[in-house]
Amino acid sequence: MPSAIPLATYRLQLTADFDFDKAAAVVPYLKALGITHLYASPVMKARKGSTHGYDTVDHSQFNPELGGEAGFARLSETLAKHDLGLIIDFVPNHVGVHFADNPWWLDVLEWGQASPHAVSFDIDWDQLPYRARGGVLLPILGTSYGEALERGDIELRYDPDEGSFSAWYFEHRLPIAPERYGEILRMIVKEADAADTVAGKRLLSLAAHTTGLRRPNRKEAPGFKAELKEITGSADIIIHGLAAYRPAKDRPAQTLALHHLLERQNYKLGHWRLASSDINYRRFFDVNGLAGLRVEDASTFAATHRLVKQLVTDGKLQGIRLDHIDGLRDPAQYCQRLRRLVRDAQGNAKPFYTVIEKILCEHEKLPHFAGVQGTTGYEWMNAITQVLVDARGLEALDETWRQISNRPPRLAPYVKDAKRRVLETLLTSEFIVLTRLLARIANGHYSTRDFSADSLRQALELYVLHFPVYRTYLTHSGPTALDRKLIDDTIARARAEWFAADEGIFDFLRDALTMDLLKPGRPPHSAPRVRRFALKVQQFTGPMMAKSLEDTAFYQFHRLLALNEVGGDPASKGLTVPAFHEAMRARAREWPQGMTATATHDTKRGEDARARIAALSEISGEWTSAVSRWKVLNAPHLALHANLRAPSATFEYMLYQALLGAWPLQGMDASFVERIQAYALKAAREGKEETSWLNPHEAYENGVKSFIEKILDPALSVEFLEALATLARRVALLGALNSLSQLTLKATLPGVPDFYQGTEYWDLSLVDPDNRRPVDFAARQAALDSLETPDWGGLIKTWPDGRLKLAWTRHLLKLRTELADVFAQGGYQPLEVRGAHADHVISFVRHRGRAAAIVVVARQFAPFTQAGREWPALEAFDATVDVSGYAAPGLAGNELPLAQAFRDFPAAVIEARTASSIKPGRQRVRA
C-alpha cells in the first residue's frame, strides 16, 4: 500500500493523445524514479478535445477520451501493482457550458428556474433588461444577434429520437422550452399545409391538449415528447414545416417568427463581447464557456462528488488537488464537507491527502481548512527562486528597468492600473452585479437610501482597487479578526482617495462587507442580500486579482522575469538566507505536508528557464550592456509607423530574457521561432498595452512577429545571434547550477516535492500551451536504466543532455525513500556557515529522532565559474558548515568544509546521526 502522505508526486497531463493506458505505461518508470504518487490532471468527462480537462461537463463519469471507466480501471490496477498512489486534480468551482455536452446546463436552458439544476449555477435571473421573464445571457455569437439571425446562422431543428426542439448556433445547442411546443406545432402544420392529414391532425390535437400557462410542465413534458415522436409521419411534416422559422434577409416573417420564439426562452442570445458588461452567470475568471458551480448547495455537492466518494471507498484514490479554491462561496464549509465525505468512504483510520490551489500574496498566511495538508506549492517555488537570485544584482536591474520603461521599479502602480483596466473590460458584468446588490441593500432602509448607486459603485471600485490579496474567507457567521483587519485597512486606503463628501458611505460599505449591518440594534437590512453581497465580493476579488496581477501586470513589469511567477513578487528584493530559514522553520511547524512545486501546468515558464533568467541577477552589468548592444543591432528590424513601435521598448527587453531562458542547448530547431512567436503573441495580448485579446492590434502583432522572425534569421542577424548564443551558453551553465540547487532544495525542504511531467530533464518551456508538449518517456526510461550507478564526473561533462538532472533527481528521491520519516515528519534546523563564501551557501539539517540528513546547497555561482564560462572549481568555495551534534561517515569534528561536501557538484545531502535525540518542532498533522 502506498503511504497516505506522499513522499514525491509526479504530475501528468492527460489528454486524448496521452490517455489512461499511456499513463499506465509510464508507471514503472515513475516507480524506478522514486515517485510514490501519480498526480493526474482532471479525469472526469470534459469537453471533447480538451487539452487540460478543466472544462468538466459531467462529474459523474470518467472522460471517455481518456479511456473511460475501463481505461481508468487498467490504470488503477497498474498503480496498485507497483504500489503507487493516485492523486487527482478535481474541479469543484466550475463546469464547461454552451455547446451540447453538459446535461445540467442544457436542462437549465430548457426549463429555466424550474430546472432542478438551476440551483447549481450562480445565475442572476432577473438581471436581463427589457424582458418580462428572467433568463440567462448566452454570449456565444460571433456577430451581432441581428446579423446572425438574418444570415440563418441560428436554426430551429427537431430531434425525432427525443421528440424535442432546439435552436442551434453552429455547435451550440439551445433547447426550446416545452411550453412553446404547442405554438411551434401549430405553425409547422400550417406551413406544411398538413392540417387535413392524419399526422397533421394528431399534431394539432397534441398541441391542443397542453394549452395554458407553462404547459406542458416538467411532469407532463416527457409524455408529450414520447407521444410526439410516436406519431407516424410527424417527422416529415415537421421537417417541411420548420421552414416557417427559417430566417433570411428576404424572409422577414420567418425571421420575426424565430426571433419571437427565441425571445420567449429561458435565455437570451448575444454577441460574445456582451459578456464583459451584461453576463449574468458567474464564470471562471472571464471565460464565458466555464460557469461557476454552487457547491455550497448540498445536493450539488453530493452529485458532483459521487464518483470521488466511490473511488475513495474502493481504495483507488489516495489524494485530491482542489482547483481554484478561491472561487468557492465558502471554502471552509466545502472542505468540511469533503472531509466528512472521505471519512464516510474510508473511515478515520488514515489521512487522505488534500491540497488546494491557493495563491498567496507576499506575507499572506494560509488559513487552516479542515482536512487540508497545504497548497500546491507556488509560495515555496517563489521562496526558492528569491533565495537563489543575487539581491545586489536586483538593485542594478531596478535602474535598468527604470531607464527602459521610464517608470519606477514598483509593482503596485502596475497592479492598480491593471485592476482599472480589468474592471472596465473583462469583469465589468460581475462588478455590476455587486454594485446593484449593494444599492438594493442601501435602499432597503431609510437611513442609507440616500447613498446613490453611482457613489456606491465608486466606493466599491476604490475598495477593489486597494484590496491587496486574492480574497477574504468570511462565513455566514462573519469575519475572522484577520479578515476584519484586512477589510478595515483596505477601507482606510480607499477612503484616502475619496474626494467627494463621505457622509458615512465607507462605513456603510465596511459594515456590508463584514456583515455588521446585521448585528442586533442596527437598522434592519435584508439579511439574505447582505450575506450574499459579502460572500459574492469574496468570489469576485480572487478573479480580479488573478486577471490584474498574473495575467496583466506580470506581462508589463519585466525587471527580471524569473520573479514573474504565479504567487510571486516581480519587484522582490530577494530573500536572505536567514529569512529563508525562518520561512522553512515555520513551514515545518505549520504545513509540513503541503506540496513544493518548481513547475506546474500554470507556471509562466519552465523551471530551468526560470533558473537561467534568475542568473542574470549575478551578471547584471554584462546583461545590461548586452541588451544595449542588441537593441542597436536589431533596430533595423523594428516595425515603425507613425506612433507605432513593434515591439515596444519594454516588450523587446522582455523578449531578450525569454530567449535566453528558452534557448535550446543544441541550437535552434525549426519549431523554435514559431514557439517564441506564439509566446510573444500571448504575452502581448495578456499585457493589454499595445494589443489585447478583446481588441487585437493587427499591425502591432504582425510587427512583433516579423521582428522575432528577422532577429532569429541567421541570414539577417548573424552578429546578434552569435552574441546571443555566446551569452546563452554562459547563462545556461549558471542556470543549470541554479537548477540543481533548486532541485535539491525542493527534494529536502519540509513538504512533498512535486515533479511536473518531463522536468527530470532540463525544462526550458514557455507558458502554456508550450509547457504541455508531449514528453518522450521512452528516452527518459532508457536513460534511467543506464544510470543505475551514476558516473557523476562523466555526467558533468555532458550536462547539457539532461541526464545529470535525471540522475540527481533519482538520487534525491532514493534518499527520501530511505529516510522517509526524516523528510516527511522531521524537524528543520538551519546550520551556520562560516567563511569568505558563507553567503553563497544554504545549509540545514532535517532530523527525526537520531536519524538526520545534512543538506548543503550553493547559490550565486558567477564568481566560481568565470561568470558561466566553466564548471565551478569546487575547491574554490572557502567556507565551512557547523555540524555540531551530528555525525556521519567521513565527517571528522564539528566542521564540514565545502570542498569536502561538494565532491562532484555544489549540492550535497549527507545521511547523518544525531549525537543525542533532538526533539522535532511541533507539527500539525491533518487527517
N, C-alpha and C positions, 0 to 999 in steps of 0.2 A: 504494500500500500504506500502511495506517495505521502510525504509529510503534509500535515494540514496547512502549515505555513511554508510557502516555497523557499527553497534555497536560491533558485535562479529561475527566471521566466524567459521565454522566447516568444516574441510577437510574430505571428504570421498573418498576412493579409490574404484572406480567402476571396477568390473570385471564380467566375465560370471557368477560367483557364487554370486556376490553381484551387482545386476543389478538395473535398474531404479525403478522397483517395490519394491525391498528391500530397496532402498534408501528412497522411498516414505513412507514406513512403519516406518522409523526412524524419519520422520519429526515431529510428535507430541512430541516425546521425546526431540528433539533439541529445539523446542519451549518452552517446560517446563524448559529446562536447562537455557534458556536465550539467545539463539543464534538468530541472526537476518538474517543471510545469509548462505545458504548452499554453500560450496565451493567444487566443484566436480573436480575430475581428468578428463582428456580429454574424451569427449563424441563422437567425430567423429569416423567414421569407422576406426578401427585399424586392425592390423594383427590378424588373428584368433588365439585365445588362449592367447592373450596379457594379462599380469598381471598388466600393468601400463598404457597403452593407448598412450604412446609417439611415437609409431610406426604407426602413422596415414597413411592410404593408400588412403583415399578418404575424402577430407574436405567437400564434398557436401552432405554427408548423415550421419545420426546417426549410431552408432555402432550397428549392428543387434544383436550382442552377449549381449548387454546391454538391449535389448528390442526394438531397432529401434525407428522409429518415434512415433509409438503408445505408447510404453513404456515411451518415453520422455514426451508425452502429458499427461499421467497419473501422472508423477512426477510433471510436471508443474502445473497441476490442484491442486494437494495436497499442493504444496508450496503456491499457491495463497490462498487456503482455510485457511491456518494457518498464512498467512501474512509474509512469509519468502521470501527473495530474493534469486536469484541464481547467483553465480559466477562460470564460467567455466575456467579450465586450457586449454589454447589454444597453439598449437604448430605451429608457423609460419616459423620456421627455417628449418625444415627437414620433410621428409616423409619416410615411410618404403618402401624399394625396394627389388629387387630379388623376388624369389618365383613366384606367378602367380596372385597376387591380386591388384596390383597398375596399373590402366589403363593407366595413363600418362607414367609411366616408360616402360611398355610393348610397347606402341606406339613409344617411343624413340628408343627402341631396334629394332623395326621393320623398322622404317623409318630414323633413324639417325638424321642428321641435317635438314632433310626435314620435320620432325615432328613438328607440331605447338607447341608441349610441350617441344621441345628441349631447348627453351629459358628459360624454368622454372627451368632447372637444371644447376648447375655450373660445366660444363664439359669442360676440355681442349682437344678438339677433335684431335688436331694434335700432341699430346704428345707421342702416342704409337710408339715405334721404329719398323723399318723393316716392315712397312705396307704402301701400296700405297695409301690407303684411311684412313680417320680419323675413330676413333672408341672409345668406352669406355671399359675399362678393367673391367671384372666381376670376382673378386676373390672369387669364390664360391665353387671351387673344394676342396675336402678333400684329394686328392692325386695330383701328378703331372698331367699335361694335357695329356701327352703321355700315362700314365698308365690308367687314366680314359677313354681315347679314346679306347685303346686296350681291356680293360675289358668290354666294351659295356655299361659303366655307362651313356654315352651320347647317347641318342636315338632320331632319327628323327621320328616324328609322324604326322599323318594327322587328322584334326578335320572335320568330314563330316558335322557337323552342321554349321560351319563357312566357310568351303571351304578353310581352311588355313593350313599351315605347321609350325611346331615349333620343335625345338630341346628341349629335356627335360633332365635335370640332376636331377634325383630324383624329388623333389617337385618344382624345378626351371624351369619355362617356358622361352624359348628363341625363340621368334618369328623369322621366316625366312623372309628376305627381299623379297617382291613380285617380284622384278626384277629377282630373281633366280628361280621363279616358273617354267618358261619355260624349263630350263635345267633339273630341277627335274622331270617334267612330261615326258620328252623325255627319261631320264634314267629309270624311273619307267616302262614305256610302254615296253621298250626294255627288262628289267629284267623279266617282267611278260609275255613276248612273246605274247603281245596283240595288235600288230600293225595292224593285219588284222581284228580285231573285230570292231563292230560298236562303242562301247565305246572307244576303243583304238584310232580309227581314229579321233573321236571327241576331245579326249585329245590332240592328236598331232596337230590337227587343231587349237585348242585354244592356244597351246604353240606357234604356228607359227604366230598368229595374233599380238603377242606382242614382236616381235624381235626388237632389237635396244637398245640403251643405256638407262638405268634406266626405263625400261618398264616391266610390267605395272607401270605407275606412280601413285601418290596418288589419282588422279582423276579417273584413269581407274581401279584401284585395286578392289574397291567394286563390280563393274560389272564383273570383271574377276572371283572373288571368288564366286559370285552368280551363274555364268554360270557353274563353275566347279562343284559345289555341286548339280546342276540340271542334270548333265549328268548321265543318268541311267546306273548303273553298274560300275561307276567310282570308287566308294569306294572300291569295291572288287579288282579291278586292282591295285589301289594304295597300299592297304594293302599288296598284294603279291609283288608288285614292290619295296616296301621300303626295301626289303632285299638287294638291291643294295647299301644301305647306312648302313647296319648292320655290324658294325666292330667287329673284334676279332683278336687275335694274329695270328691265322692261316688263316685270310681273309685280306691280305694286300691291295688288290684292293678296297674292300669295306671300309676299314679303311681310305685309302687315299681319297676316294670319299667323305666321311663325313668330313674329315679334310679340304679338299679344299673348300667344301661348307661353313664350319664354318669360314674359313679364309676370305671369301668374304662377311661377315656380318658386321653390324654396331657395333659389339662388339668383344672382344677377351676374351676367357675363360682362367682362370689361377688359380693356387693354391692359397688358402686363404692367405698364407704367403707373396705372392707378394704385397699384399695391402700396407704394410708398406713402400715399396720403389717405386712401379710402378703405384699405383692407380691414376686415372686422373679425378675423380669427387670429389667435396668437400663433406666430410662426417660430421656427428655429432661426434666430437672427433675422435676416431679411430674405430667407429662401422661401419663395411662395409655395413650392412643392413639398414643404415639410410643415405640417400643422401640429401645434402643441397638444399634448395629451393631458387630461386632468386626472393624473394618477392619485390625487387626493381623494377622488371618488372611490369608495371601497369596491364597487363592482368592477370598475375599470382596472383597478389594481389587480384584483383576483383574475380577471380574464387575461390580462397581458402577462401575468406571471405564472400561469398554469403550467406551461411547458418547463419553465425554470424549476418549479417545485417538483415536477415529475423527475427531472434529471438529477436533482439532489437526492430525492428518495431512492432512485435506482443506483446511487453511488457513481454516477457518470460525470458529475460536475463538482469540482472542489473549490471553485472560487468564481468571483464575478467582478468585473470592472464596470462601474456605473458611469455612463456617458452623460456629460453636461448636467451635473447635479444642480448647478445654479439655476437651471431653467425651471425647476420644480417649485410649486407654490409653497410647500413646506417640507424641505429636505429632512428635517428631524423626524417628522411623522413618517415619511417614506422609509427611512432607514429602520425605524422601529418596526414597521410592518414587515419589512424584508427579513429582519432578524427573527421575527415571530414565525414567518413562513419557513425559514430554514430550520428552525428548531422543531416545528411540526413535522418537517420532512425527514430530518436525520437525527433528531434528539439533541440533547445538550452536552453530549459526551466530548465533542471536539470542536474547535473553532472552524468557521467557514470563512475563507479568505475573501475579504471585501475591500476594494479600494475605489476611490472616487476620482473622477476627473475634475479637479478643483484647481483653478489658477489663483495663486496667492500673490498679491502685490508685495512690494518691498515692505518688510517689517510687519506684515499681516500674519496672524496666527490662525491655524486651522481650528475651527470649532470641533467639539467632540460629538460625533454621531454614533448612535447605538450600533454595535457590531462592525464598525469601520476601523480597519487597521491603518489607514493613511491614504495618501494621494497616489496618483500615478507617477509623481516624482519630478515635475517640472522645476519646483523650487530648489531641489538638490542638484539638478543639472546646472542651473544658473549659479548656484553656490560654487560648484566645481570650476566652472568657467571663470568666475570672478576671482577665485584664488589663484588661478593659473596665469591671468594676464598681469602685465607689468604696470603698476599704478603710475610710475613715473612716465612711462610712455603714453598713458592715457592723458596726462596733463598736456603733453605736446600735441596729441591728436585733437584735444579741445581747440587749440589755436588753429590747427589745420582746418578743422571743420568751420570755425568762425570765419576764416578767410574765404572758404569755398561757398558757404551758404549766406554770408553776411548776416548771420543770426547768432545769438549767444548759444553756447552748447548746453542749453537747458531743455529738458524734455517737456516740462509742464505746459509751456505755451503751445507746443505742437499738439498735445493731447486735447487741450481746451478748444483750439481751433477745429480739430478733427471732430470733437463732440458736436460743435455747432453744425458742421457740415453733415454729419450723420443725422442729427435732429431735423435738418431741413430737407433731407433727401430720403435716406434709407428707412428710417424708423419713425417717420412723421405720423403714420397712422396709429401706431401703438401709443405714441405720445398724446395724440388727440383723444384716444380712449380715456387715458388717465386724466387729462385736463377736464374733459366733460364730466367725468365721475366726481372729480374734486369740486367742480362748480355746482353739481347737484347736491353734494354734501353741504356746501356753504349755503345754498339756497333753502336748505331744509330747516333752518331756524332763523328767526328774525334778527338775532344778534350777529349773524355772519352773512346775511343775504346781500349786504352792500359790497362785498368783495366781488368785483366784476370778473367775468370769465377771462377777460384778457389779462387782468392783473394777476389772477391765479396762474394763468399759463406762464407769464413772465417769471413769477416767483418760483414755480416748479422747474422751469428751464434753468434758472440760476442754481437751484439745488442740484440738478442733474449734472450741470457743467462742473461743479465743485466737488461732487461725490468722488472720493479718492480710491475706492476699491470696487470690486465687482458687485457685491450685494451685502445686505444685512440678512439676518436669519430670525426675524420675528415669527412667532407662532400666534395662535389665537389668544394666548394668554398675555401677549405683549412682548416688549423687547427685553433683552438682557442688559445688564449695566454697560457692557462693552458696546452693544448696538445703540443704546441710548446716547452714549457719549459721541459715537460716530455721527449720529443724526444731529445732535446739538452742535458739534464742531462744524459740520457742513452747513447747517442753517446760519451759523455765525459768519462763515465766509461768504455765503450767498447774500446775506443782509448787508455786508460791507460794500457790495457792488450795486445795491439798490438805490436809485437816485430819486424815485418818486416818494410820496408820503407812505410811511409804513402802515400806520393805523392798525397794527396787530396782525397783518396778513401773514407774516412769517411765524408768529406764534401759533396762528391757526394751522398753517402748513405743518409745523413741527408736531402739533398735537394730533393732526390727522395721520402723520407718518408713524407716530408712536402709539396710536390708538388711545391717547389720553383723552380724546374727545368723549370717550365712552365711560370715563370714570364717574362714580357717583357724585352728585352735586353739580355736575356740569350741565350746561344747556343740552337738552336732548337732541341727538342726531341719529340718523338711521344707522343702527349697528351693523347690518349686513353690508351697507355701502362703505362704511368706514373701514371695516375689516378687509373688504375686497380691495379697496384702494391701497391700503398699507401693504397688503401681500402682493398685489399686482405690481406695485412700484419695484419691489424686490426682483420680480421676474423681468422687469424692464432694464434695470441698471446693469445687469450682467451682460446681455447682448449689446447694450450701449457702450460699455467699456471695451468689450471684445472688438466691436467694429471700429471703435475710435483708436484704441491703442494698438492691438495686434495687427489689425487689417488696414490701418491708415497711417498712424504716426510711425510705426516700425518701418514703413516704406517711404518715409520722408526724412527721418533723422538717421544719418548714415555715418556717424563719427567712427564707429567700429562695429561692423555687422555681427561679430561674434557675440555681442551683448544684446543684439536684437532678437531675442528668443522668447518664446511663449513663457509668460510669468517673469520675465527678466526686466532689467532696467537699462535701457540703452545709454543712459547718462551716468551709469555707475562709475564710481571712483575706484572700483576694485575691492577686494576683500583681503584684509590682512590675515596672516596665518593664525594669530591668536583669536581673531573674530571667527574664523572658520572653525577652529577647535571648539569654541564656545557654542556655535550653532550645532555641531555634531554631538556634543555632550547633551545638549537639550534634546536633540532628536533621540538619542539613546534612552533618555528618560521617558519621553512622551510618545514618540512614534517610531519605535524600533522595527516595525514590520511593514511599513509602507514601502512603495517601490522607489528605486533610484534609477532614473532613466537618463540616458545621454542622447537618445534619438527616439522619435516616435513618428507615426504617420502624419502628425500635425506640426512637427518642428519646421522651422524656416529653412534649414539646410542640414546636410548630413553631419554627423558628429565629428568626422575628421576634417571636413571643410571648415567647420567652426573652429576646430583646434588650430588649423592653419592661420585663419584670419586673426585669431587671438594672438598669434606670434608676431603680428605686425606691431603690436604694442612694444615689443622688445627691440625693434629696429625702426622706430617711428621716424627718425631723421632721414634714413635712407628711403623709407616708404614715401615720405612727403616729397623728397627730391625726385623719386621715380615718377610719381604722379605728375609733377610739374613738367617733366620731360615728355611723358606720354601724351599730355594734353596738347603740347606743341606738335608732336609727331602726328597726332590724329585729328588736328584741327581741320585739315582739308576734307575730312570725311563727314564733318558735321552737316546737318541739313539746316540751312539758314534761309529764312524767308520772312521779310518784314520783322515782326517781333518774335518769330518762331526760332527757337534753337533746339534741335533734337539730336542727341538728348540734352536735357538741361545740365548745367554745371554740376549740380548735386547728384543727379542721376548718373552722370558719367563717372563720378567718384565712386558711387555705389557699384557700378559695373566692374570697375577695376578690382575691387575687393572680391566680388562674386567670381570673377575669372580666376583669381589666384586660389580661391577656395576650391573651385571645381576643376582646375586644370589637370588633365589626365597625366599621370606619371609617365606614360609611354608616348605622350604627344596626342595631338588632336586626331579624332577619327571623324568619319563622315557625319555622325549624328551630333557632334559637339556644338556646332554652330546653331543648329536647329534647337537644341536644348536651351542654349543661352538666350536665343531669341524668344522662345516660349516663356522662359523665366522673366525676361525683361518686360514682355507684354503684360504678364500678370502683375509684376511689381509696379509698373507704371499705372495700371488701372487701379490697383489697390491703394496707391498713394494719393489718387484723386487730386493731383495738382494740374498737370497738363492734359490728362485724359482720365477716363473712369469707365466702369462697367455700364453705368447708366447713360453716359454721354461720351462715347468714344470719339477721340480726336484723330481722325484717319491720317491726316498729314503728319502729325507728331509721331504716331505709332509707326508709320512707314519710314519716317526719318530714323527712328531708333533701330528698326530692323535693318535698314540699309547701313547704318553706322556699324553695327555689330558684324554684318557680313563683310564689310570692307576692312575693318581693323583686324579681322581674323583670316583675311585672304593673303597668303604668302606672296602673291604677285603684286599686291598693293601696299603691304605693310610689313615688309621683311625686317626693317630696323626695329619697329615696335615689337614684333613677335619674338625677335631674338632677345630683346631686353626683358620682355615678359617671361619668356621661358627661363632665362638666367635667374631672375628673381624668384620665379615659381619653384625652381629646383631647391633653392635655399629655404624658402618658406615651407616647402613640402617636408624637408628634413626636420625643421623646427616643429612643424605641425605634427609629424609622426611621433616625435618625442613627447610633445604635449598629449597626444592621443594615448600613448602608453601610460602616462601618468594619470590621465582621466580614467582609463580603463581600470587601473589598479585601485584608484580611489572608489570607483563605483562598486567594485567587487568586494571591498573590505570595510567600507563605512557601514554604520548602522543602517539597516534597510535591506530590501530584497533587490538585487541587481536585475534589471530588465534589459534584454538584448533585442533590438529591433532587427527584423529579418535582414540577413546579409551583412550586418555590421561587424561580423567577426573578421571580415576583410576590411580594407580601407573604404570608408563610406564618404564619397565626395558628391553625393547627390544634392540636388537643389530642392526647392519647396515642391509640395505635391502638385501635379501627379508624378513629377520626376522621381520622387522617392518611393514610388510604387512599381517601379520597373521590375521585370522578372529577375529572380535570384537564381544563379547557377549553383544549385545544391550538389550536383554531381561533382563539380570541380572542388567544392569545399570538402565533400566526403573523401575524395581521393587524396586531397592534401592532408586532411586529418589522419588518414590511415598511414601516411608516410612520416608522421611526426610523433610516433609513439615515444621515441627517445630524441627529443629535440637537440640539434646541434646549434646552440644559441649563436656561436660565432659565425657559422655559415648563414644562419637566418638573418643576422645583422647585415652581412654583406649584400644580401639580396632583399633587403627590407621593402623596396618598392612593390614586390609582388604580393604583399599582404600576408604571407604565411607566418611572418613574425607575430603579427597581431593575433592570428588564429591560434598559434601555439601558446602565446601568453594568456589568451582567454581560457583555453583548456587548463593550463597550469593553475590559474587562479581559481577556476571552478572546482578543480580537483582538491585544492586546499580547502575550499569552502565545504566540500563534502566531508573531508577528513576531520575538519574542525567545526562541524556543524553547530554544536552548542555555542562555541565561541562567537561565531559570526551571527548566528540567529538570535542568541539571547545574551551575549556577553556585553560587558561594560566598555566604555570608551575612555581612554586616558591619554591625553597629549604627552608627548615626550619632548624634553628640552633638547634643542640643537645648539651647539656652541661652535664658534669658529668663524673665519672670514666669510664663508659662504652659507652661513646659517639661514639667511633669508631665502635661500634657494631650495630649501628642504621643508617638506611637511612630514612629520613623523608622529606616530601614535601607536598605542597598543590596544588590541581587543583582548579581553580576558574574561574567563568564567571559571570559578574555582581555581585550580592550579594551572589549567591549560591557558595558553596565550598565543597571540600572533603579533609580532612586531612588524609594523609597516613603515617603510621609508620610501618617500617619493620625491623626486626632484622637480623643479619648475624653473621657468625662465632660463632657457638653455643657450641663448645667444652668446654669452661670454665664454662658454665652454666648447663652442662649435665653430668659432670664427664666423659668427653670425649666420650659421646654417650651411657652412661650406664643407664641414666634415663631421663624422660621428664624434660625439664628445669623448675626450680623454678622461676616463673615469677617475684616474689618479689625481686629476686637477681639482677635484672637489675637496676643499680644505674645510672640513667640519666634522664633528663627532656628535653622536646621539647618546644622550644619557639614558642607559638602560638599567639603572639601579633597581634591584629587586627582581630581575629576570635573568634566566639562564637558558642558554641554547648551545648545541654542539658548535665548537669553534669560536665561541664567544668567551673571551677572557676579560675579567674585570667588569667595570661598570660603564665603559665607554665603547661605542661601536663606531669606528672610523668609517666614513662614507666610502672610501676606497675599498674597504672590505665588504660593506653591504652591497655595493654596486659591482658585482662580479662581472656581469655581462652588459647590462644597460641600466640607466638610472631609475630603477624602481625595484623594490625588493619586499618580499613578505617572508618573514623568518618564524618558523614554528618555535615556540619557547615554553618555558615553565616558570611559574612564579616561585620566588623563594618562600613566600608564605601566602596563603589564600587571601585574595583581595575581594572584599565584598563588592559586588557589582552595584551600580546605581539602581534606584527603584525604577521599575518599568511598568508601564500599563500593558497588560495582556488582554486583548479584546477577543471575545468569542462572538 
